Structures are given as structure tokens and as C-alpha cells.
Amino acid sequence: MRIYLDCCSLQRPFDDKSKPRIAVEAEAVLVVLSLCESEELTLVASDALYFEIGRIPDQGRKEEALAILKIVKETVELSPEIEALARRLEASGIKPLDALHLASASIAKVDYFCTCDDKFYKKSINFKGLYSKVVSPAELVMEVDI
């Protein structure tokens, strides 16, 4: 099973876990990453993800996110097909970089696209024609159920 964690999901384990939701999501992401390390799941990234991580202002968080990406098995390169789908996603109100992430995952036929961003999640799940199922970290753990 192939999964894509967007930038906010990748960084969730480094967030302040004093709020229960953040603590649960952080643990869920760690479980998923562990399954990727053991090759029970396949972690997929994209040019857009590497670009966004490169823009993280906090050097420590950036290095942690890049360290996680060492377990990536496949990187989706930007293509005209991805750009076209991203424009359609943007037209539905999704932010440009988020649209590139989701378009990359969908065009690459990734099974699950994971995000912690509520607004992005709500807009994405209503978009018709995506290959990837959009899920939260907790939903992803329930879906993979390995």
C-alpha cells in the first residue's frame, strides 16, 4: 500500500503534544512511519514536498523532516498532468502548494493521502475524480490496519 504524507503530517510528531488531538495525530504518524520503515507500507513523496520542506524556516524541523524522507521509496516528479489537476484543485479553493501535493499523489495513484490540515481535508474529500483517498493521520492508521 502506497501512502503520501503532506508537509504538516510529516511535521506533526515535532509539534507541541499538550493538546490531545495533536498527541493522537503525532502518534498515528509515528506508527505509519514505522510501518514504512519496515516496508509494510510504501512512503511516496513529490517534488512539491521536497520544495515545501526546503522552505521550513526552523532549521531543526527542516532537518527532522528531511531525515524522515530518507525512507521514501518513490518521488513523483512534477508533470503537465499534475499541474493540470492542481489547477482544477485550486479552482475548488485548495491552496496552490496543497493542490500540487494532492495532484502528485493522485496522478501517481497513491492509495492514501494524509493531511492534518482541516480546511484542506474538508475541501479535498469533496473533490471528485481523485485516485487517492484523503485521510487524517488517525484515519490512516485505521485504514491500513496491518
C-alpha positions, -999 to +999 in steps of 0.1 A: +000+000+000+014+034-010+009+065+011+017+102+009+021+123+040+019+161+033+042+185+050+020+192+080+016+154+086+054+149+084+059+176+110+032+165+134+055+144+156+075+176+163+045+197+174+036+205+210+016+174+221-001+191+251-034+191+231-050+156+228-057+158+191-021+167+183-008+140+205-030+114+188-021+126+153+016+126+162+014+090+174-005+080+144+021+095+121+049+077+140+030+044+136+027+050+099+064+059+096+073+027+115+053+007+090+071+024+062+105+017+077+095-020+080+083-018+044+048-029+053+037+005+037+055+025+010+061+061+016+058+083-016+070+119-018+069+145-046+089+174-059+063+197-042+070+180-008+108+185-011+102+221-021+079+228+008+102+212+033+131+233+019+111+264+029+107+254+066+123+283+085+132+263+116+164+245+107+159+218+132+124+210+120+136+211+084+164+186+092+140+163+110+115+163+081+144+156+056+156+127+078+121+112+076+122+114+038+151+090+038+126+062+039+108+074+008+107+047-019+094+068-047+094+105-056+068+119-080+082+144-104+062+175-115+045+169-148+020+187-170-007+162-159+000+170-122-001+208-130-034+204-148-050+185-119-035+210-094-051+239-113-085+221-110-080+216-073-070+253-069-102+263-087-121+245-060-105+266-033-074+245-024-042+264-018-016+261-047+010+240-029-016+218-012-031+213-047+003+202-060+007+177-032-027+161-037-024+162-075+010+145-073-004+117-051-034+112-072-016+111-106+009+087-091-020+065-079-010+066-042-037+048-021-039+073+008-031+110+010-027+121+046-031+156+060-036+173+094-049+205+078-087+206+085-096+231+058-076+213+032-091+180+043-126+192+040-121+207+006-102+176-007-127+149+004-154+166-017-133+168-048-145+142-074-121+123-096-091+117-073-074+083-072-060+088-037-083+087-006-077+118+016-074+109+053-063+123+086-034+106+104-059+087+128-080+076+098-049+064+080-039+042+109-074+027+109-074+022+072-041+004+069-049-019+099-019-040+095 
